[in-house]
C-alpha cells in the first residue's frame, strides 16, 4: 500500500500530446511508426482520403508506411479529446437498454469531472438518443466558466469529426448540456481533507463500493445529498463510478498519517 509511486509533474501531464508522443516514441523505436487514433477517425470521416497518410513516424511526419515493423497506436484516455465521446455515447446506449434503466424513466446522472469530458459525452449521448436524462458534472479542477468553454469546444470538435454522419447529427448550439456544480467541500484539485480517507473506508464497509477521496467521493457525496434533498420521487439519481481506486496507493504515500490512523483503527486487540 505504501510503495514507491512516482507522480508525473503536472506541468508535464498538462501537455498530454507531448507526453504520449514521448512514450510512443520509446515503444516504436527509431524505425517505427506512430498512428494517433484521433487522426484515423478524422480521416475516415473525409471521403477519398487514405487514413495511412495520417500515420506519423517518430519525428512527427506522415511518411511512414503502414507496413512498418514498430507500429504504435495512440489512443487517448479521454482527457479532453472529442473521440472519447464516442465511447460515452455507447455507454449511454447500453444504460438505456430495458434490462438496465430503459428509455422512459427520468434519471439524474452524477459524475465526477476532471476535464469534464465524461460528463459531456454522457449528456451528448442522452441528447442523441432523446432520453429524459440529465447529467450533473461535479467540478474538481477548474471554474464553471472553463468547464463550459471546454464543453462547447468538445461539441464543436465532435461535430466536425462526425461530419456527414446523420446518426450523430445534433444542434451545435446545444450549449449547457451539463449541469456543472461544485463538490460539497471545494478545494484545490488533488487535495484530501481530514476524515475523507476514513469516510471512504466506511462507504466500502457499508456498501462494498470502493471510492477514492480525489474523484469518486465527490460524486458519491453529491449524489447522496441530492437523494436526501430530492422532492421529485419520479427522478432517480445515478452515480456513475469512474474508477480512481488505484489512486489510493499514491494517496497512501502522500498522506501517510491519514492511512496509518486507518490501519491502527482496524487492528484487533490481543
C-alpha positions as CSV (number, residue, x, y, z in Angstrom):
1,X,0.0,0.0,0.0
2,X,2.9,2.4,0.7
3,X,5.0,1.5,-2.3
4,X,7.1,4.0,-4.3
5,X,4.5,5.7,-6.5
6,X,6.1,8.2,-8.9
7,X,3.9,11.1,-9.8
8,X,4.2,12.8,-13.2
9,X,4.7,16.5,-12.7
10,X,1.5,18.5,-13.5
11,X,3.5,20.7,-16.0
12,X,4.2,17.5,-18.0
13,X,0.8,15.9,-17.6
14,X,-0.9,19.0,-18.7
15,X,0.6,18.6,-22.2
16,X,-0.8,15.2,-22.9
17,X,0.0,15.1,-26.6
18,X,3.7,15.7,-25.9
19,X,3.7,13.2,-23.0
20,X,2.0,10.5,-25.1
21,X,4.3,11.1,-28.1
22,X,7.4,10.7,-25.9
23,X,6.3,7.3,-24.6
24,X,5.1,6.2,-28.0
25,X,8.5,7.1,-29.5
26,X,10.2,4.9,-26.9
27,X,7.9,1.9,-27.7
28,X,8.1,2.4,-31.5
29,X,11.8,2.7,-31.7
30,X,13.9,4.6,-34.3
31,X,12.3,3.0,-37.4
32,X,8.8,2.6,-36.0
33,X,5.6,4.5,-36.8
34,X,3.0,6.1,-34.6
35,X,-0.6,6.4,-35.5
36,X,-3.0,8.6,-33.5
37,X,-6.5,7.2,-33.2
38,X,-8.0,10.7,-33.4
39,X,-6.3,11.2,-36.8
40,X,-7.5,7.9,-38.1
41,X,-11.1,8.6,-37.2
42,X,-10.9,12.2,-38.6
43,X,-9.6,11.0,-41.9
44,X,-12.2,8.2,-42.1
45,X,-14.9,10.8,-42.0
46,X,-13.5,12.5,-45.1
47,X,-14.2,10.8,-48.4
48,X,-11.3,9.7,-50.7
49,X,-8.6,10.2,-48.1
50,X,-6.2,7.5,-47.1
51,X,-6.0,7.0,-43.3
52,X,-2.5,5.7,-43.6
53,X,-1.4,9.1,-44.8
54,X,-2.1,10.4,-41.3
55,X,0.4,8.0,-39.7
56,X,3.3,9.8,-38.1
57,X,6.8,8.5,-37.7
58,X,8.8,9.1,-34.5
59,X,9.7,12.6,-35.7
60,X,6.1,13.5,-36.3
61,X,5.8,13.4,-40.1
62,X,3.4,11.3,-42.1
63,X,5.7,9.5,-44.5
64,X,5.9,6.1,-42.7
65,X,4.3,3.1,-44.4
66,X,1.6,1.1,-42.6
67,X,3.8,-2.0,-43.0
68,X,6.5,-0.6,-40.7
69,X,7.6,-3.1,-38.1
70,X,7.3,-1.0,-35.0
71,X,3.7,0.3,-35.3
72,X,2.2,2.0,-32.2
73,X,-1.4,3.3,-32.0
74,X,-2.0,6.1,-29.5
75,X,-5.5,6.1,-28.0
76,X,-6.1,8.9,-25.5
77,X,-7.9,8.1,-22.3
78,X,-10.5,10.9,-22.8
79,X,-8.6,13.8,-21.4
80,X,-10.4,16.4,-23.5
81,X,-10.5,14.5,-26.8
82,X,-13.7,14.6,-28.8
83,X,-13.1,11.0,-30.0
84,X,-13.7,9.9,-26.4
85,X,-17.3,11.0,-26.7
86,X,-18.0,8.0,-29.0
87,X,-17.4,5.5,-26.1
88,X,-19.6,7.5,-23.7
89,X,-22.4,7.7,-26.2
90,X,-22.2,3.9,-26.5
91,X,-22.3,3.6,-22.7
92,X,-25.5,5.7,-22.6
93,X,-27.0,3.4,-25.3
94,X,-26.2,0.4,-23.0
95,X,-27.6,2.0,-19.9
96,X,-30.8,2.7,-21.9
97,X,-31.4,-1.0,-22.5
98,X,-34.6,-2.4,-21.0
99,X,-32.5,-4.7,-18.7
100,X,-30.8,-1.7,-17.2
101,X,-32.6,1.6,-16.9
102,X,-34.7,1.6,-20.0
103,X,-35.6,4.7,-22.0
104,X,-38.7,6.1,-20.2
105,X,-37.7,6.8,-16.6
106,X,-36.2,10.1,-15.7
107,X,-32.6,10.0,-14.4
108,X,-30.1,12.4,-13.0
109,X,-26.6,11.0,-13.6
110,X,-23.9,12.4,-11.3
111,X,-20.3,12.0,-12.3
112,X,-17.0,13.5,-11.0
113,X,-15.3,15.7,-13.6
114,X,-11.6,16.3,-14.0
115,X,-11.5,17.6,-17.6
116,X,-15.3,17.2,-17.8
117,X,-15.1,15.1,-21.0
118,X,-17.0,12.1,-19.4
119,X,-19.9,14.4,-18.4
120,X,-20.1,16.0,-21.8
121,X,-20.1,12.6,-23.5
122,X,-22.9,11.2,-21.3
123,X,-25.0,14.3,-21.8
124,X,-24.5,14.2,-25.6
125,X,-25.5,10.5,-25.6
126,X,-28.7,11.3,-23.8
127,X,-29.4,14.1,-26.3
128,X,-28.8,12.0,-29.3
129,X,-30.9,9.1,-28.0
130,X,-33.6,11.5,-26.8
131,X,-33.6,10.2,-23.3
132,X,-35.2,12.1,-20.4
133,X,-31.9,12.1,-18.6
134,X,-29.9,15.0,-17.1
135,X,-26.1,14.9,-16.4
136,X,-24.5,16.7,-13.4
137,X,-20.8,17.1,-13.5
138,X,-19.1,17.7,-10.1
139,X,-16.2,20.1,-10.9
140,X,-12.8,19.1,-9.4
141,X,-10.2,21.1,-11.3
142,X,-11.4,24.4,-12.7
143,X,-14.0,27.1,-12.7
144,X,-17.5,26.7,-14.1
145,X,-16.6,29.2,-16.9
146,X,-13.7,27.0,-18.1
147,X,-15.9,23.8,-17.9
148,X,-18.5,25.5,-20.1
149,X,-15.8,26.5,-22.6
150,X,-14.5,23.0,-22.7
151,X,-18.0,21.6,-23.2
152,X,-18.5,24.0,-26.2
153,X,-15.2,23.0,-27.7
154,X,-15.8,19.3,-27.4
155,X,-19.2,19.6,-29.0
156,X,-17.8,21.7,-31.9
157,X,-14.9,19.2,-32.4
158,X,-17.2,16.3,-32.3
159,X,-19.5,17.9,-34.9
160,X,-16.5,18.3,-37.3
161,X,-15.3,14.8,-36.5
162,X,-18.6,13.2,-37.5
163,X,-19.4,15.5,-40.4
164,X,-21.9,13.9,-42.7
165,X,-22.9,11.1,-40.3
166,X,-26.6,11.7,-39.7
167,X,-26.6,9.3,-36.8
168,X,-24.6,11.8,-34.8
169,X,-26.3,14.9,-36.0
170,X,-27.3,17.5,-33.4
171,X,-27.6,21.2,-33.0
172,X,-24.1,22.6,-32.4
173,X,-25.7,25.4,-30.3
174,X,-26.9,22.8,-27.8
175,X,-24.9,24.5,-25.1
176,X,-25.2,23.8,-21.4
177,X,-26.0,20.2,-21.8
178,X,-24.2,19.5,-18.5
179,X,-25.2,20.9,-15.1
180,X,-21.8,21.9,-13.6
181,X,-21.7,22.0,-9.8
182,X,-19.0,22.4,-7.1
183,X,-18.2,19.4,-5.0
184,X,-19.7,19.5,-1.5
185,X,-16.4,20.7,0.0
186,X,-14.4,22.5,-2.7
187,X,-10.6,22.5,-2.6
188,X,-7.5,22.7,-4.8
189,X,-7.5,19.7,-7.2
190,X,-5.8,16.7,-5.7
191,X,-6.0,17.7,-2.0
192,X,-7.6,15.4,0.5
193,X,-9.3,16.7,3.6
194,X,-9.0,15.2,7.1
195,X,-11.6,12.5,7.6
196,X,-12.2,11.7,4.0
197,X,-10.0,8.5,3.9
198,X,-12.0,7.2,6.9
199,X,-15.2,8.1,5.1
200,X,-14.1,6.1,2.1
201,X,-13.4,3.1,4.4
202,X,-16.9,3.5,5.9
203,X,-18.6,3.5,2.5
204,X,-16.6,0.4,1.5
205,X,-17.7,-1.4,4.7
206,X,-21.3,-0.5,4.4
207,X,-21.8,-0.9,0.6
208,X,-18.9,-2.8,-0.8
209,X,-18.2,0.1,-3.2
210,X,-14.6,1.5,-3.3
211,X,-14.4,5.2,-3.7
212,X,-11.3,7.5,-3.5
213,X,-11.2,10.9,-1.9
214,X,-10.0,12.8,-5.0
215,X,-12.5,11.7,-7.7
216,X,-15.4,9.3,-6.8
217,X,-16.0,10.5,-3.3
218,X,-17.0,13.9,-4.8
219,X,-19.8,12.4,-6.9
220,X,-20.8,10.0,-4.2
221,X,-21.4,12.8,-1.7
222,X,-23.2,15.0,-4.2
223,X,-25.4,12.1,-5.3
224,X,-26.3,11.1,-1.8
225,X,-27.1,14.6,-0.7
226,X,-29.3,15.1,-3.8
227,X,-31.2,12.0,-2.9
228,X,-31.7,13.2,0.7
229,X,-32.9,16.6,-0.5
230,X,-34.9,15.5,-3.5
231,X,-38.6,16.1,-3.6
232,X,-39.1,14.6,-7.0
233,X,-39.8,10.9,-6.4
234,X,-40.1,10.2,-10.1
235,X,-36.5,11.1,-10.8
236,X,-33.8,8.5,-9.9
237,X,-30.3,9.7,-9.1
238,X,-27.5,7.6,-10.5
239,X,-23.8,8.0,-9.5
240,X,-21.5,6.9,-12.3
241,X,-18.3,5.4,-10.9
242,X,-15.3,6.5,-12.9
243,X,-12.7,4.4,-11.2
244,X,-9.8,6.1,-9.4
245,X,-9.2,3.2,-6.9
246,X,-5.6,2.7,-7.9
247,X,-5.0,6.3,-6.9
248,X,-5.4,5.2,-3.3
249,X,-1.8,3.7,-3.5
250,X,-0.4,7.1,-4.4
251,X,-2.5,8.8,-1.8
252,X,-1.3,6.4,0.9
253,X,2.2,7.6,0.1
254,X,1.3,11.3,0.2
255,X,-1.0,11.2,3.2
256,X,0.7,8.6,5.4
257,X,-0.8,9.9,8.6
258,X,-4.4,9.5,7.4
259,X,-3.7,5.9,6.3
260,X,-1.8,5.0,9.5
261,X,-4.8,6.1,11.6
262,X,-6.9,3.9,9.4
263,X,-4.6,1.0,9.8
264,X,-4.4,1.3,13.6
265,X,-8.2,1.6,13.9
266,X,-8.6,-1.8,12.2
267,X,-6.0,-3.7,14.3
268,X,-7.8,-6.1,16.7
269,X,-6.6,-6.2,20.3
270,X,-4.9,-9.5,21.5
